[in-house]
Amino acid sequence: MHVNSDGVYVLGWSEDFVTVFLLDHNGNLRWAKRINQIGLAEDIYVDGSIYVVGSSEGKSLLVSFDPANGKAQGILLSGCWLKAVTVLDDSIYCAGSTRGQNITAHLVNLTTSDIDAEVASFNWSLNSCNLTLSDAKGSFTDFTSGSSENSDI
């Protein structure tokens, strides 16, 4: 999710494709754009262009697109897993992990499509959230409880 003066950018998927939703600050859908590449999204950054990292068909994916014209370019990377993206000056920075493998990159031309979508609203309250260190090795145990109108969390 990314919030700026334009609204709230939310990542999701539609029919197995990475999708970006723009909501106004009241939660109303302004537009939804599907990136025509099968995959799952991990992170988003917006500075006029929209940058998304995620995975596609077992490879990491970095996509840059202009929401005004729908033109998109992507890089498919094998041998690593991208988890975060940000932009500073004219450089794109990604964070992720690799396991000592060779990393290969392939440029791909992508398109985006406007899609029809609806935003379902729900009220959710967080009753408690405790995060405790369960052992000296650093594994964490989370205890979270909450509720929405339809179910407990």
ABEGO torsion letter per residue (X at the ends): XBBBAAEBBBBBBBGGBBBBBBBBAAGBBABBBBBBBBEBBABBBBAGBBBBBBBBGGBBBBBBBBAAAGBBBBBBBBGBBBABBBBBEABBBBBBBBBGBBBBBBBBBBBBBBBBBBBBBBBBBBABBBBBBABAAGBBBBBBBBBBAABBX
